């Protein structure tokens, strides 16, 4: 049986989210030192757009798999929960990206 493309897409999407979090933290460190990091900001924006597209793809793949009965309803619910967590993480990353002066501890605790 061929591996399910949903999980490989999900894994790569999680990696992108992790990379965004690291880049935001890196940018914030530069800014605390009084330095600007325009290249990092551009990279973060591109990664956030990529994350948004991957989440949309995951939603589409999940909807298609459930509607064609390729997966059980229980598995569909499980994947939907994973997807909901990713959407929440995306919102938090976007908020921390826009709120440049936010305390890292506040952002970190909200991600937990």
C-alpha positions as CSV (number, residue, x, y, z in Angstrom):
1,X,0.0,0.0,0.0
2,X,1.4,3.4,-1.0
3,X,2.1,5.9,1.7
4,X,-0.6,8.5,2.3
5,X,0.4,11.9,0.8
6,X,-1.6,13.6,3.5
7,X,1.0,12.7,6.2
8,X,4.0,13.6,4.2
9,X,2.4,17.0,3.5
10,X,1.4,17.3,7.1
11,X,5.0,16.6,8.2
12,X,6.5,19.2,5.8
13,X,3.9,21.7,6.9
14,X,4.9,21.2,10.6
15,X,8.6,21.7,9.6
16,X,7.7,25.0,7.9
17,X,5.9,26.1,11.0
18,X,8.9,25.2,13.1
19,X,11.2,27.1,10.8
20,X,9.0,30.2,10.9
21,X,9.1,30.1,14.7
22,X,12.9,29.9,14.7
23,X,13.2,32.8,12.1
24,X,10.8,35.0,14.2
25,X,12.9,34.4,17.3
26,X,16.0,35.1,15.4
27,X,14.5,38.4,14.0
28,X,13.4,39.4,17.4
29,X,16.9,38.9,18.8
30,X,18.3,41.2,16.1
31,X,15.8,43.8,16.9
32,X,16.4,43.7,20.6
33,X,20.0,44.5,19.8
34,X,18.8,47.5,17.8
35,X,19.6,45.8,14.4
36,X,17.2,45.5,11.5
37,X,16.7,42.2,9.7
38,X,14.9,42.9,6.5
39,X,16.0,39.7,4.8
40,X,14.6,37.6,7.7
41,X,11.3,39.5,7.5
42,X,11.0,38.8,3.8
43,X,11.9,35.1,4.4
44,X,9.3,34.9,7.2
45,X,6.6,36.4,5.0
46,X,7.4,33.9,2.2
47,X,7.3,31.0,4.7
48,X,4.0,32.2,6.2
49,X,2.5,32.2,2.7
50,X,3.8,28.7,2.0
51,X,2.4,27.6,5.3
52,X,-1.0,29.0,4.4
53,X,-1.0,27.2,1.0
54,X,0.1,23.9,2.6
55,X,-2.7,24.1,5.2
56,X,-5.2,24.8,2.4
57,X,-3.9,21.7,0.5
58,X,-4.2,19.6,3.7
59,X,-7.8,20.7,4.1
60,X,-8.5,19.8,0.5
61,X,-6.9,16.4,0.7
62,X,-8.7,15.6,3.9
63,X,-12.1,16.7,2.5
64,X,-11.5,14.5,-0.6
65,X,-10.4,11.5,1.4
66,X,-13.4,11.7,3.7
67,X,-15.9,12.3,1.0
68,X,-14.7,9.4,-1.2
69,X,-14.5,7.1,1.9
70,X,-10.7,6.5,1.5
71,X,-10.4,6.9,5.2
72,X,-12.8,6.2,8.1
73,X,-14.7,9.0,9.8
74,X,-12.7,8.4,12.9
75,X,-9.5,8.8,11.0
76,X,-10.9,11.9,9.4
77,X,-11.7,13.4,12.8
78,X,-8.2,12.6,14.0
79,X,-6.7,14.3,11.0
80,X,-9.0,17.3,11.4
81,X,-7.8,17.7,15.0
82,X,-4.2,17.7,13.7
83,X,-5.2,20.3,11.1
84,X,-6.9,22.4,13.7
85,X,-3.8,22.5,15.8
86,X,-1.8,23.6,12.7
87,X,-4.3,26.4,12.0
88,X,-4.0,27.6,15.6
89,X,-0.2,27.5,15.3
90,X,-0.4,29.5,12.1
91,X,-2.5,32.2,13.8
92,X,0.0,32.4,16.7
93,X,3.0,32.6,14.4
94,X,1.3,35.3,12.3
95,X,0.4,37.2,15.5
96,X,4.0,37.0,16.8
97,X,5.3,38.0,13.4
98,X,3.1,41.2,13.3
99,X,3.7,42.0,17.0
100,X,7.4,42.6,16.7
101,X,7.8,43.9,20.2
102,X,6.0,41.0,21.9
103,X,7.5,39.3,24.8
104,X,8.9,35.9,23.6
105,X,7.8,34.2,26.9
106,X,4.2,35.2,26.2
107,X,4.4,33.8,22.6
108,X,6.2,30.7,23.7
109,X,3.6,29.9,26.4
110,X,0.8,30.4,24.0
111,X,2.3,27.9,21.7
112,X,2.4,25.2,24.4
